Amino acid sequence: MTRSRQIYFNSLPIFPEQLTSSADLRFTVTDTLRSLLRETNYTLCTPSQAGSDSAISLDALKTHNSVYQASMSRQFAANLALGIEQATFKDEPEDWFIKTADFGDDCDRILQHRDGQFTQLFEDLARYHAIFQEGYDKIILLRPPTYIGYDRQLTAAMQCLGYTKEQFQFIIVQPLKLYAFHQPTQRVHAIPDLAVEELLKVVSMDTLSWYSLRVPLTDVAPINISTAGQPTPVNSLYCVQSTYARCSVLLKQADKQGFIQANTSQKENWQTSSTYASIAESSWGSPHAEKLANQLRSTSTVLQQAAAEIAPHLVCQHLESISAICHQWLENIELTQQGCTLLLAAKQTIYELLENILEIQALESIQIDGKVTKAA
């Protein structure tokens, strides 16, 4: 039996009164990562002591090959003329440094000042080292853009102690970038940030969540507020939701026509009493159906990769691929029992990824080609 991997996931809470910009709003949707991690055999836990009784001390670090005591950092000393440091600063008090520059930081950082005061870097280093000593497999810190710079320092310091970037991930979530169509120029232009309440008048929270998650968290997330949320082919969330609605409608039709017997009482898990081969055991006469089946079978692999890389955009890309292939297949579909197997698998996969992973509503009533399509 595979051991559940223990992960310490830390994301700063942002309360409604603190929401002042789209950057704050995007940061709030990253709570969906908890669902992604739990779905992929990670156990999210709180350390028993949260590092308060540090498992590491400066005395223990003093013999570490990445820690040294000096009156100035290696980088500053290297800029002086040869021998100046020893001659001029030999009697200067010394700080304790860690060689973060060896792991991508701009320069070495101080752990303890010459007056004996510890830095925030040392306190955090001790805290996260202690958490790893409790048996955790991974630490993920999620922070808003105000932390840019410190992420590089702390990540480099953890690497000095031997922890990899896969074990310790400090992720700075970049903000949304708003765009809108400008009628006089007939072009899409970047626009200034809007207050949260104003932005939510234009696009729904589901739409903002989708466009926040469909690009890497470390990249700025573009959103065209003129088209996002609209029932058009350029709105990728609409394409995914309309695929879900079409699959639901066709399954209802198949039930009425007697191809299947469907129990649709539970939206999240439709059941059929018909017995037929699973998509893994079926062969398909249509190349689009075969491609769709392969795409659906890869879902577990995509989720594992998205969790390992803390990359929810991979889930969105997977949904977009499922939607695009499914639309092609549905253009010439003839309802059969085997086809209903694929329809049901597509519907359930879209539901699972949208609602249970991304926490975005899967709609069974949606406007398609100017008409409202309902699964009821």
Backbone torsions as a table, in degrees:
resi	resn	phi	psi	omega
1	MET	NA	131.6	-178.4
2	THR	-72.5	131.3	179.7
3	ARG	-73.1	134.9	174.7
4	SER	-67.2	130.5	-177.0
5	ARG	-82.1	128.7	-178.5
6	GLN	-86.1	132.6	-177.5
7	ILE	-133.5	137.7	173.7
8	TYR	-101.1	110.5	-177.2
9	PHE	-110.6	118.8	-175.7
10	ASN	-125.9	116.3	178.5
11	SER	-129.3	128.4	-177.6
12	LEU	-64.1	133.6	177.0
13	PRO	-71.6	138.1	173.3
14	ILE	-120.2	117.7	-176.9
15	PHE	-87.2	156.1	-175.9
16	PRO	-50.8	-38.6	-178.8
17	GLU	-70.6	-13.8	179.1
18	GLN	-90.8	-7.4	-178.1
19	LEU	-75.7	101.8	-177.8
20	THR	-114.9	-11.7	-176.3
21	SER	-153.5	171.1	177.9
22	SER	-67.2	-22.9	176.6
23	ALA	-63.8	-44.6	177.2
24	ASP	-63.0	-40.0	-177.1
25	LEU	-64.5	-43.0	178.9
26	ARG	-63.7	-38.4	-178.9
27	PHE	-62.1	-33.4	-177.8
28	THR	-67.7	-27.7	-176.2
29	VAL	-78.0	-8.1	-178.7
30	THR	-73.1	-4.4	173.0
31	ASP	-61.6	-20.3	177.7
32	THR	-61.9	-20.1	178.6
33	LEU	-61.2	-30.1	178.1
34	ARG	-61.3	-41.4	178.5
35	SER	-64.5	-42.0	179.5
36	LEU	-62.5	-44.4	-177.9
37	LEU	-68.0	-41.8	179.8
38	ARG	-65.5	-31.8	-177.9
39	GLU	-72.6	-16.5	-173.2
40	THR	-118.3	39.0	170.8
41	ASN	69.4	27.4	169.9
42	TYR	-102.1	141.9	173.6
43	THR	-108.4	118.7	-179.7
44	LEU	-87.6	120.6	-175.8
45	CYS	-130.9	160.9	171.8
46	THR	-104.7	125.9	179.9
47	PRO	-55.4	145.1	-175.5
48	SER	-60.0	-36.6	-178.9
49	GLN	-116.7	-2.6	-178.6
50	ALA	51.7	30.2	175.7
51	GLY	77.7	10.8	-176.2
52	SER	-67.4	-38.2	173.9
53	ASP	-96.7	90.2	-169.7
54	SER	-59.5	135.9	176.2
55	ALA	-87.2	5.9	179.5
56	ILE	-139.2	143.3	177.7
57	SER	-130.8	163.5	179.0
58	LEU	-63.7	-35.4	177.8
59	ASP	-59.6	-39.0	178.3
60	ALA	-68.9	-27.6	-178.4
61	LEU	-84.3	-18.3	-171.6
62	LYS	-60.8	-24.4	178.8
63	THR	-96.0	-0.3	-179.9
64	HIS	-70.6	140.8	-176.2
65	ASN	-70.1	-7.6	177.3
66	SER	-99.4	1.5	-177.0
67	VAL	-119.9	137.3	179.1
68	TYR	-148.2	161.0	178.5
69	GLN	-113.1	131.6	-177.5
70	ALA	-160.4	164.7	177.9
71	SER	-79.8	-13.4	177.4
72	MET	-158.4	163.8	-179.2
73	SER	-69.7	162.0	177.7
74	ARG	-57.3	-37.8	-175.5
75	GLN	-67.1	-42.5	-179.7
76	PHE	-68.8	-41.2	-179.9
77	ALA	-63.0	-35.2	-178.9
78	ALA	-67.9	-22.7	179.9
79	ASN	-83.0	-8.9	178.9
80	LEU	-87.9	157.5	175.9
81	ALA	-63.0	150.9	-176.5
82	LEU	-55.8	127.7	176.1
83	GLY	88.2	-11.8	-178.0
84	ILE	-63.9	-41.6	-176.5
85	GLU	-60.2	-47.9	-177.4
86	GLN	-67.7	-36.1	-176.4
87	ALA	-78.4	-41.1	-171.8
88	THR	-94.0	-36.0	-172.3
89	PHE	-110.6	13.7	-174.4
90	LYS	-62.5	-28.4	-178.6
91	ASP	-99.5	3.5	179.7
92	GLU	-70.2	144.4	172.5
93	PRO	-59.5	154.5	-174.2
94	GLU	-118.4	147.6	174.2
95	ASP	-101.2	163.0	172.6
96	TRP	-100.2	122.7	-177.8
97	PHE	-110.1	158.2	170.1
98	ILE	-123.4	142.6	-169.5
99	LYS	-82.1	60.9	-180.0
100	THR	-67.1	-22.5	179.1
101	ALA	-63.2	-21.6	178.6
102	ASP	-72.8	-10.7	-177.2
103	PHE	-127.5	36.5	170.1
104	GLY	96.0	-3.2	177.0
105	ASP	-77.9	161.5	-178.4
106	ASP	-66.7	-34.2	-178.5
107	CYS	-159.0	170.8	174.6
108	ASP	-67.2	150.7	-176.9
109	ARG	-115.6	153.1	-178.5
110	ILE	-84.7	135.0	173.4
111	LEU	-96.8	-38.7	178.9
112	GLN	-140.0	127.8	177.8
113	HIS	-72.8	163.6	-178.0
114	ARG	-64.4	-18.9	177.1
115	ASP	-87.7	4.2	177.1
116	GLY	95.6	-7.2	-178.6
117	GLN	-77.3	132.2	176.4
118	PHE	-79.5	149.8	176.9
119	THR	-88.8	164.4	174.8
120	GLN	-60.4	-35.1	179.2
121	LEU	-59.2	-45.4	179.2
122	PHE	-64.1	-42.8	-179.0
123	GLU	-61.9	-41.3	177.9
124	ASP	-69.5	-40.0	178.2
125	LEU	-58.7	-46.0	179.1
126	ALA	-64.1	-41.1	-178.1
127	ARG	-63.0	-48.6	-174.7
128	TYR	-76.2	-29.9	172.7
129	HIS	-62.9	-41.6	179.6
130	ALA	-62.9	-38.4	178.8
131	ILE	-63.5	-43.1	177.5
132	PHE	-62.0	-34.8	179.9
133	GLN	-66.6	-17.3	177.3
134	GLU	-83.0	0.0	175.6
135	GLY	102.9	12.3	179.6
136	TYR	-74.1	143.2	179.5
137	ASP	-87.0	-28.3	-174.7
138	LYS	-153.8	148.0	171.5
139	ILE	-121.7	130.5	176.2
140	ILE	-123.4	121.9	174.9
141	LEU	-111.0	124.9	178.2
142	LEU	-111.5	125.5	-176.0
143	ARG	-137.7	152.5	176.3
144	PRO	-73.9	172.8	-173.9
145	PRO	-59.8	-18.3	-179.9
146	THR	-64.8	-12.9	-179.0
147	TYR	-94.2	3.6	-179.6
148	ILE	-57.7	131.0	-177.7
149	GLY	108.3	-50.6	180.0
150	TYR	-70.1	-29.1	177.7
151	ASP	-59.6	-39.6	-180.0
152	ARG	-68.6	-40.1	179.0
153	GLN	-62.6	-50.7	-175.0
154	LEU	-69.3	-40.3	178.4
155	THR	-61.8	-42.3	178.9
156	ALA	-65.3	-40.2	179.2
157	ALA	-64.0	-39.9	177.2
158	MET	-65.9	-35.5	176.4
159	GLN	-67.2	-31.7	175.2
160	CYS	-58.9	-32.3	-179.9
161	LEU	-87.6	1.1	175.0
162	GLY	101.6	4.3	179.4
163	TYR	-88.4	137.7	-176.7
164	THR	-85.8	168.2	177.0
165	LYS	-66.5	-24.2	176.7
166	GLU	-74.5	-33.3	179.7
167	GLN	-77.6	-39.7	-176.6
168	PHE	-121.6	111.0	-176.3
169	GLN	-120.0	116.4	178.2
170	PHE	-108.8	106.6	-170.7
171	ILE	-110.5	123.0	175.6
172	ILE	-96.4	116.3	-177.9
173	VAL	-83.5	118.9	-179.6
174	GLN	-80.2	158.4	-174.5
175	PRO	-79.4	174.6	168.2
176	LEU	-74.9	150.8	171.6
177	LYS	-119.7	117.6	-172.7
178	LEU	-88.8	138.6	175.7
179	TYR	-131.2	158.4	176.4
180	ALA	-153.7	154.5	177.7
181	PHE	-79.1	129.9	-178.7
182	HIS	-104.1	111.8	-173.0
183	GLN	-58.8	-46.8	-177.1
184	PRO	-60.1	-39.3	-177.8
185	THR	-94.1	-9.3	-177.4
186	GLN	56.8	36.5	179.5
187	ARG	-135.0	160.6	175.1
188	VAL	-90.0	129.1	-178.1
189	HIS	-125.4	149.8	170.6
190	ALA	-67.2	141.8	179.3
191	ILE	-125.0	158.9	178.4
192	PRO	-63.5	158.8	178.5
193	ASP	-60.9	144.7	178.1
194	LEU	-106.5	151.1	172.3
195	ALA	-60.9	148.2	-173.9
196	VAL	-56.0	-44.9	-178.1
197	GLU	-64.1	-32.1	177.9
198	GLU	-73.2	-40.4	180.0
199	LEU	-63.0	-40.4	-178.3
200	LEU	-72.3	-11.6	173.0
201	LYS	-77.2	-23.0	-175.0
202	VAL	-95.6	-42.2	-179.1
203	VAL	-132.0	151.2	-178.1
204	SER	-77.3	163.6	177.6
205	MET	-64.6	-35.3	176.4
206	ASP	-60.6	-42.6	179.5
207	THR	-64.9	-44.1	178.1
208	LEU	-62.6	-39.3	178.2
209	SER	-62.4	-46.0	-178.9
210	TRP	-59.8	-49.5	-177.0
211	TYR	-73.4	-19.1	173.7
212	SER	-74.6	-35.0	-172.6
213	LEU	-94.7	-12.7	-173.4
214	ARG	-83.9	-3.0	171.6
215	VAL	-122.5	157.3	179.6
216	PRO	-52.6	143.0	-178.2
217	LEU	-60.4	-27.1	-177.9
218	THR	-86.1	0.8	175.9
219	ASP	-108.2	150.6	172.4
220	VAL	-63.4	137.0	-176.7
221	ALA	-99.8	110.3	179.4
222	PRO	-79.3	142.5	175.1
223	ILE	-144.9	123.3	176.6
224	ASN	-89.8	104.9	-174.5
225	ILE	-72.6	-7.6	176.9
226	SER	-80.0	-27.3	-176.9
227	THR	-117.4	-25.5	-179.5
228	ALA	-61.3	130.8	-179.3
229	GLY	89.1	-9.5	179.9
230	GLN	-89.1	149.6	-179.2
231	PRO	-78.3	67.8	-179.2
232	THR	-131.0	157.4	-178.7
233	PRO	-63.0	-18.9	-179.9
234	VAL	-82.9	-7.9	177.3
235	ASN	-94.3	103.4	-173.4
236	SER	-65.4	-32.3	177.4
237	LEU	-66.1	-41.7	176.9
238	TYR	-58.8	-41.2	-180.0
239	CYS	-61.0	-42.3	179.8
240	VAL	-68.2	-46.4	-179.2
241	GLN	-65.3	-36.0	179.0
242	SER	-69.8	-32.4	174.9
243	THR	-62.9	-44.7	178.0
244	TYR	-59.6	-45.4	-178.7
245	ALA	-64.3	-42.0	180.0
246	ARG	-64.6	-42.0	177.5
247	CYS	-61.3	-41.8	-179.7
248	SER	-63.5	-43.8	-179.8
249	VAL	-63.0	-45.8	-178.3
250	LEU	-65.2	-36.9	176.8
251	LEU	-65.9	-37.0	175.3
252	LYS	-63.8	-41.3	178.2
253	GLN	-63.9	-42.2	179.6
254	ALA	-62.4	-36.1	177.8
255	ASP	-65.7	-43.8	-179.5
256	LYS	-66.4	-33.9	-178.0
257	GLN	-85.7	-4.3	174.5
258	GLY	89.2	5.9	177.4
259	PHE	-68.5	-35.3	179.3
260	ILE	-138.6	164.6	170.3
261	GLN	-116.0	111.6	-170.6
262	ALA	-110.2	138.8	171.1
263	ASN	-110.0	108.5	-174.2
264	THR	-108.2	23.5	-177.2
265	SER	-68.2	-28.7	178.1
266	GLN	-108.2	111.5	-176.5
267	LYS	-57.1	-37.4	-174.1
268	GLU	-78.6	-11.3	-174.6
269	ASN	-154.8	79.8	176.0
270	TRP	-67.0	142.2	-180.0
271	GLN	-119.5	146.9	173.2
272	THR	-127.9	146.8	179.9
273	SER	-91.0	-7.4	179.1
274	SER	-71.5	148.0	177.9
275	THR	-113.1	123.8	177.9
276	TYR	-157.0	167.2	-174.0
277	ALA	-66.4	148.8	176.4
278	SER	-72.2	167.2	-178.7
279	ILE	-65.7	-24.5	178.8
280	ALA	-72.3	-22.9	-176.1
281	GLU	-105.2	0.1	-174.0
282	SER	-99.2	154.7	170.0
283	SER	-113.1	151.5	-170.6
284	TRP	-125.9	136.5	178.7
285	GLY	-79.2	-21.5	-178.0
286	SER	-98.6	131.9	177.1
287	PRO	-63.3	-33.3	178.0
288	HIS	-68.1	-39.1	177.7
289	ALA	-65.0	-41.5	178.4
290	GLU	-62.9	-42.7	179.5
291	LYS	-65.5	-40.3	179.0
292	LEU	-64.9	-43.8	179.0
293	ALA	-59.6	-42.6	178.6
294	ASN	-64.0	-39.9	179.7
295	GLN	-64.0	-42.3	179.3
296	LEU	-66.0	-38.0	-179.5
297	ARG	-66.9	-22.8	-178.0
298	SER	-84.6	0.5	-173.9
299	THR	-58.2	-45.7	-178.6
300	SER	-59.9	-41.2	179.1
301	THR	-64.5	-41.3	179.2
302	VAL	-62.7	-43.0	179.8
303	LEU	-63.6	-42.2	178.7
304	GLN	-61.6	-42.9	179.1
305	GLN	-66.6	-42.8	-179.6
306	ALA	-62.3	-38.7	178.9
307	ALA	-71.0	-43.4	-178.0
308	ALA	-63.8	-36.2	-176.9
309	GLU	-97.2	1.1	-174.5
310	ILE	49.8	58.5	-171.7
311	ALA	-132.5	75.4	179.5
312	PRO	-62.1	-18.2	178.6
313	HIS	-63.1	-24.3	177.5
314	LEU	-67.1	-32.9	176.6
315	VAL	-67.5	-43.4	178.3
316	CYS	-62.4	-43.8	178.9
317	GLN	-61.9	-38.6	178.6
318	HIS	-63.7	-43.3	177.9
319	LEU	-63.5	-40.2	178.7
320	GLU	-62.9	-39.7	178.6
321	SER	-66.7	-44.2	177.2
322	ILE	-58.1	-45.7	-178.4
323	SER	-62.0	-47.0	-177.3
324	ALA	-62.7	-44.7	-179.6
325	ILE	-67.7	-41.3	-178.7
326	CYS	-63.0	-41.5	178.6
327	HIS	-61.0	-39.6	178.1
328	GLN	-64.0	-42.6	-179.2
329	TRP	-66.3	-39.7	-174.9
330	LEU	-71.8	-14.5	-179.2
331	GLU	-60.8	-34.5	-176.6
332	ASN	-126.7	29.2	-174.9
333	ILE	-72.6	140.8	169.0
334	GLU	-118.0	126.9	-174.6
335	LEU	-68.0	121.1	174.5
336	THR	-137.0	168.4	177.1
337	GLN	-61.3	-42.3	-179.0
338	GLN	-66.0	-40.8	177.9
339	GLY	-62.7	-35.4	178.3
340	CYS	-66.8	-30.2	174.9
341	THR	-58.2	-45.2	-178.7
342	LEU	-71.8	-39.1	177.0
343	LEU	-58.8	-46.4	-178.5
344	LEU	-65.2	-41.1	179.5
345	ALA	-64.1	-40.4	178.4
346	ALA	-65.1	-45.8	-179.4
347	LYS	-60.5	-48.5	-176.5
348	GLN	-67.1	-36.4	178.8
349	THR	-66.1	-46.0	179.1
350	ILE	-60.7	-43.7	179.3
351	TYR	-60.3	-48.3	-177.1
352	GLU	-59.4	-44.6	-176.8
353	LEU	-73.6	-41.3	-179.3
354	LEU	-69.8	-55.9	-170.7
355	GLU	-82.4	-44.3	-172.9
356	ASN	-88.5	-25.0	178.8
357	ILE	-101.0	-56.3	-176.1
358	LEU	-86.9	-12.2	179.7
359	GLU	58.7	44.2	176.8
360	ILE	-120.4	139.0	-172.5
361	GLN	-69.8	132.9	170.9
362	ALA	-91.0	120.5	-172.7
363	LEU	-96.5	132.6	175.2
364	GLU	-99.7	-1.7	174.4
365	SER	-129.1	113.4	-174.3
366	ILE	-151.3	152.8	-179.9
367	GLN	-81.8	119.6	178.2
368	ILE	-125.4	123.2	-179.4
369	ASP	53.6	41.0	176.4
370	GLY	82.8	-2.3	179.7
371	LYS	-119.8	145.6	177.6
372	VAL	-81.5	120.4	-179.5
373	THR	-102.8	127.2	-179.8
374	LYS	-122.2	145.3	177.0
375	ALA	-91.4	-9.0	-176.8
376	ALA	-74.4	NA	NA
